[in-house]
Amino acid sequence: DGDVNMVVKKDLPLPTLRLFDYRADEPGPVLDSIQITNTPPATLEPGSYFIGVFNVEPSQGDVNYSVQVTETTVPYNVIRLEDGEAIDFTVGDNYVSDDASITNYFMFDVASTNASTVRFEVLDSDGDGALVMSREALPSFDENDRLSPVFGDRPGTGKLLVHTNDVSPVLAGRWFLALLNQQTNELSFTLRASLETNQPPVMVLTDNLWTTNSVAINQEGFDQEVDYYRFAVDPDSTEVSFVLDNLMSEETLNLDLWVKRGSLPTLTDADGLSLNLDTDTERVLFNASSDPALEAGDYYLAVVNRAPTDSEQVTYRIKGSQQLDLPVTPLDSGVWFTNTLSGVVTGMPAPIEVYSFDVHPDANEVTFTLSNLPDGVQGNVDLLLKHESIPSFSDFDAASNNPGIVDEVILLSSETNPPLQSGRWYLTVLNRSNLEVDYRIQVLEDIDDGPIVVEVPSTLEFGPEGLCIVWTSDPGVSYWVEGKRLESDPNWDELAGPIVAETIETQHCLPATTPYQALRVVMRIERPSALPVIDPKLTWAGEAICLEWETQTDRQYVVQAKMALTDLDWSELATLPGNGELVTYCLDQPVDFSFFRILESEQEEPRPLDEFAEIDLNFEGDQLCLQWNAESQRQYFIEGRRDLLAPWQIIDSIVAASAEESFCMVLPSPWQFIRVRIGDLVTEPPSVATYIDAVLSLDQGNVCL
């Protein structure tokens, strides 16, 4: 019944006449209305909106009014894209069927006025589609500013690049996109929008690894589209080869390859060019004889689209590979080799060292171990392994790349993948840290099913009896002395043993003119018999990981687990009876284990349930006393625990001498819960050990009893 106006503001602080997003100020007692829309140019964003109503009645009297908000949904969503942030999305049938419609649009708001290129990319699409784009309008297949086909089997397709030129010098504004699904089933993809101000994106090539991509469609009035790559050449490299394969069949879809060390290449400023016609393979080679000669450092590659304007995206694969002049150090079984590896230099490949080991034809298993030196400079080193050739980042048979300074261990046998093969295996040690790392590496080969051979530290001494090998021993333990005539011999000869130690130091002497250049002392430990184990099937049930296996009646099953294969002991998680059916055992995530197994054994007789006495509690001074009815000559265990989650612990035990017993403890006490467990009848008094009070004396640095 008077003149009121309103202001609207998204989020706090509250709107005022000076601080607002929208304002309605129609004069007089008429309807004031504000509409915020989600259609281009979209201004509506989800969140809280605050409305301020203010009185502008000329009479300055009170005004009665009503205010109403109406929220209208539209049959589509607009998802906002952030610069450089990829999002994963799935769309259904939004194009193929007659009644299909687009329900999800994407919007990229460009506020920058100095951006030279807006880049829209579809990544990892699992099917075919079409990426459509319009500026300040919702696009469709028939009405759009640009369209790019998306092929699930051609990486890099679905790429739209919008550049500035004289006609469109500024890219600021709202850009709307939609991905039209060319199939009736769901289409999953990743979409990314990004701005380029002066430097185009540069992808990194990994040595000897193909990278497949597609270069964008050439546009009328703009330079040819280019994809850029960077490849790091190692200081030990003797030759580098760059290969570009055009994967298209149409001859007009031509690509060129430009290469330059240290900066992005151009047609007039490049160290190497490959300008073959049609879809022929492009190659550029650098070595000591090339012009310019090969140097260590970053080489930049440009893949140039030479196809006609507005024709098609061109799919290709590209690879850089280098040959390294590296020394190879041979390793012996059971012998630690200590070395130092330089740290990573920014922009250069990780430093490496290469080793080799010849596996015996009768070997059962071989363990390769890489670890930091305990007293040296420590860092993250990794281990790669390959049969008959030197392994690299992209070409290896087995790898161990634990984070931090955890040991790297690779075990090969006939049951592993890859399986153990006789012949030469190469090991590559890589330093992942920027520190110079001290490490040691060892290969341990098991050739037969005989005992496990453990080398014992020993020293050599010359004496009246000849050349003696001396070692610290355990009395009663058997030792063997072994030798090699040449250190390069693959096998050790048995020279003496078993030598049963009688004291804590044992020696064995050989003639001073012994033909053996290398000597060692070993223990031979019999291998434990194989345990009857079951490999359970691992499944997921919500947030829990579950183990499943078939059981038999009258059998019991122990669930065991450990974090790493190199852990010595398995942790027991549960013991379950068999019922002749499939049994499932689940653990809630997160769990502290990575490996699981099931031990099968005969069903044990169930242990009788513990019985507990009825106790009365009384306070006597600063003591808490327990009293209960007892049976003479029966043992009772007083148990306590510190909280509800702590295990019960035995505090003391009593053999009852009468029909009533008691136990008192001084307060305060660490035990929050107390109970008395009933034990067995004691028919004989417990034996009491007899001790002798020894006299201690010092004798030349020894303590004597």
HELIX and SHEET records of a PDB file:
SHEET    1   A 3 TYR A  22  ALA A  24  0                                        
SHEET    2   A 3 VAL A   4  LYS A  10 -1                                        
SHEET    3   A 3 TYR A  49  ASN A  55 -1                                        
SHEET    1   B 5 ASN A  77  LEU A  81  0                                        
SHEET    2   B 5 ASN A 104  VAL A 110  1                                        
SHEET    3   B 5 GLY A 173  ASN A 181 -1                                        
SHEET    4   B 5 GLY A 129  ARG A 135 -1                                        
SHEET    5   B 5 ARG A 146  VAL A 150 -1                                        
SHEET    1   C 4 ILE A  87  VAL A  91  0                                        
SHEET    2   C 4 LEU A 187  GLU A 196 -1                                        
SHEET    3   C 4 THR A 117  LEU A 123 -1                                        
SHEET    4   C 4 LYS A 159  HIS A 163 -1                                        
SHEET    1   D 5 VAL A 202  VAL A 204  0                                        
SHEET    2   D 5 VAL A 226  VAL A 233  1                                        
SHEET    3   D 5 GLY A 297  ASN A 305 -1                                        
SHEET    4   D 5 LEU A 255  ARG A 261 -1                                        
SHEET    5   D 5 GLY A 272  SER A 274 -1                                        
SHEET    1   E 4 THR A 211  VAL A 215  0                                        
SHEET    2   E 4 VAL A 314  LEU A 324 -1                                        
SHEET    3   E 4 SER A 237  ASN A 246 -1                                        
SHEET    4   E 4 GLU A 282  ASN A 287 -1                                        
SHEET    1   F 5 VAL A 328  PRO A 330  0                                        
SHEET    2   F 5 ILE A 352  VAL A 359  1                                        
SHEET    3   F 5 GLY A 423  ASN A 431 -1                                        
SHEET    4   F 5 VAL A 381  HIS A 387 -1                                        
SHEET    5   F 5 ALA A 398  SER A 400 -1                                        
SHEET    1   G 4 PHE A 337  LEU A 341  0                                        
SHEET    2   G 4 VAL A 437  ASP A 446 -1                                        
SHEET    3   G 4 GLU A 365  ASN A 372 -1                                        
SHEET    4   G 4 GLU A 408  SER A 413 -1                                        
SHEET    1   H 4 ILE A 452  VAL A 456  0                                        
SHEET    2   H 4 ALA A 518  ILE A 525 -1                                        
SHEET    3   H 4 SER A 478  LYS A 484 -1                                        
SHEET    4   H 4 ASP A 493  VAL A 500 -1                                        
SHEET    1   I 3 SER A 458  GLY A 463  0                                        
SHEET    2   I 3 GLY A 466  THR A 472 -1                                        
SHEET    3   I 3 GLU A 505  LEU A 510 -1                                        
SHEET    1   J 4 VAL A 533  ILE A 534  0                                        
SHEET    2   J 4 PHE A 595  GLU A 602 -1                                        
SHEET    3   J 4 ARG A 555  LYS A 562 -1                                        
SHEET    4   J 4 SER A 571  PRO A 577 -1                                        
SHEET    1   K 3 LYS A 537  ALA A 541  0                                        
SHEET    2   K 3 ALA A 544  GLU A 550 -1                                        
SHEET    3   K 3 LEU A 582  ASP A 588 -1                                        
SHEET    1   L 3 ILE A 615  GLU A 620  0                                        
SHEET    2   L 3 GLN A 623  ASN A 629 -1                                        
SHEET    3   L 3 GLU A 660  VAL A 666 -1                                        
SHEET    1   M 3 GLN A 649  VAL A 655  0                                        
SHEET    2   M 3 ARG A 634  ARG A 641 -1                                        
SHEET    3   M 3 PHE A 673  LEU A 681 -1                                        
SHEET    1   N 2 SER A 697  ASP A 699  0                                        
SHEET    2   N 2 ASN A 702  CYS A 704 -1                                        
END                                                                             
